[in-house]
Amino acid sequence: GLTASSASVALELRWTTADPGSGVASIVLQRSIDGGSWASISGLSASATSVVVRAAYGRRYAFRIMASDNAGNASGWAEGTPFTPAIVSEGSSAISYAGTWSTGRSSVYWGGRTRYASVARRRATLTFTGLAVAWVASVGPIRGAARVSGDGTLQGTYDTHRSSTAHRRIITGRTFGAVGRHTFRIEVVGTRGHGRVDVDGFIILR
């Protein structure tokens, strides 16, 4: 539901901690950018399980976390998979379109252009190498629903119909189990009376 920025992306980092003995006393979460030194992210309580951070496109990020208990024991560092956020525009060769998709041009769209279709079973398939992906599109009274699949498995049906129009919205996304070659597909449902589905672009973590 967030509006996509042209400079950075908001990411939610999640983790779990447990200590059946004395209990978790503190958490230290650190970030490294472009292979630089580790810096702690402040303000996390011992009971925290997630935090939202912003990551600039084209920069390499790594995160690690450590917990300590009330007896003075530390867990050691647990490090996540490093990644680089990137934008994939609607005209990228990484996206294959099945059926006819029209092009809309306006400054309201991400990068000035969007692709859209209203006929059922029109598909846009992104193929990429990475860890995660998010779909960016417009919402509004003339927009409709789409089925979303990742690596050939249906993720769900997502409705872009809203009472008022908004652009560059993050509709949904998926984090895969590991970095690899993945597909992410948007298929138009063809909602009666307001079937239009947009592909303004994608955000990937690679």
N, C-alpha and C positions, 0 to 999 in steps of 0.2 A: 503493500500500500504506500510505500515511500515514493517520492519523486526522485527520479534518477538525476544525478549531477553529472556534469561534463568533466569534473575535476577529480572526484573521489567517490567511493562507495561505502555505505554503512554496513558493517558486518557484525553479526552476533556470534561471539565466541562462547562455547558452553563446555562445562567440565563437571565431574563428580568427585567428591571427597568423602571419606568416611574414616572414623577412628573409633572402634568399639570399646576402647579402654578409657583414656582420659579425655577424648574428644578433640576436634580440630580447633586449634587456637588462632591460626593465622594462615593466610594465603598470599603468596607473592607471584604476580603475573608480570612477565617481562616481554618486551618487544625488541626485535632487531630489524633495521631497515637497510636494505642493500648490503647486507653482510657486515654492518657496523656493530658497534658495541651494544650490549644489552642494557635496556632502560626499563625501570619498573613503572607499571601503570598504577597510580595511586587510587585510594578510595574504596578498596575492596574489603568487605567484611569477611569474617571467618565462615559465615553461612552462605556466601555468594556462590552461585552456580553458573552465572553468565555475565557478560558485559558487552556493550555495543561500542565498537571503535570505528574510526574512519580510516580508509586506506586509499592512497592516491594511485591512479592508474599508472602503470608502467614502472612501479617500484616493487622491489622484492621484500616480502615480509616473512618473518618467522616469529613464533610465539612459544614461550615455555612457561610452565607453572610448577610451583613447589608448595607443599603444605607442611605445617608443623603442628604437633599436638601439644597439649597442656603439660606433658611430661618432658618436653624439650627435645623430642625426636623429630627429625625432618625426613620427608619422603624422598628427597632427591628430585632432580628436574625431570618433568615429562614434557617433551617437545612435540609440537604439532608439525604437520607437513608444511614446508614453506610454499609460498604462492605469490603470483604477480597478478593483480587485477587488470583486466583489459576490456575494451569496448569492441563489440562486433557490430558494425552498422548493418542496416537492412539490405544494403547492396553488396555485402561481402560475398565472395565466391565460396565461403564456408557454409552458406545457406542455400539449399536447393528448394525451389518452389514447384509444387505439383499443381497443375491447373493455372488459370489466369489470375494474376494478382496485379492490381492497379498501383500506381505510384502517386502519393500525395505530397505536395511541396508547400511548406509553410515554415515560418520561423518558430512556430509553436512545437514542431516536432524535434526530436533529438537529432541533431545534425542537419536539420532542415528538410528531411524527407522521411516518409513512412511507406510501407507496403501494406495493402489491405485487400481482403476478399470477403464476400458475403455468401458464397455458394457452399453448401455442405460438401465435406470431404476435400476441400482445397487444403493443401498441407504446406507447411514451411518447416524444413528439417535442418537444424544446425549440427554439423559434425565438427568436433573440436577435441584437442588433447588438453586435459586439465583435471581439476578436482571438483569444480562447482560451476553452476550457470544460473542466470536469472533472466526472465523475459520482460522486456520493457515495451509498453504499448499505451495507447490512449483508451480512456473509458468515457462513457457518456450515453445519452438516450438512444443513439442510433447503433450502438455497439451491442454485440451478442456474446455467446458462449463459445468456448473452444475446449477440445480434449487435448490434454498435455501428456506426453509419454517420454520416458527416459530410457534409453537403451532398449527400446521396443516394448517396454512394460508401461501400461497405462498408469499414470500418476493420479489423474482425476480430471474433472470437468470444471473449468473456471469461467465465471461470467464477468464480462467487462461492461455489462449494462449498468449505468448509473443514472440518477435523475439529473445530474449536471455534468458537463464535459470537463475533463482534466487530461493533461498530456504528460508523457514521459513517466508514467506510473510503472512501478515494479509489480507485476501481476502475481507471479509465483516463480519458484526456482527449485533447484535440487542440488544437494551435495552428494557426490558419489562416494563409494567406499574407498577409492584409491585414485591417484592420478593415473590417467590412461586415456585411450581414445573412446569418446562417448558420443551418443546422439541425443538430441533433445528436439522433440517434434510438437508443433502446434497444428491442430486440425480443426477447421471451422465446423461448427455444429450446424449452422444455417438457421439460427433462431428466427422464427416467423415475425416479420415486421421490423426487426432490428438485428440483422444477422452479421453486420460488419465486424470483422476481427482484424486488428492491426498488428504488424510486426515493425516496431520502431527500432528494434535492435536487441542485443543481448549483452549482458555483462558476464564475463567468465573469470574464473580464478585458474590460472595455468602455472 
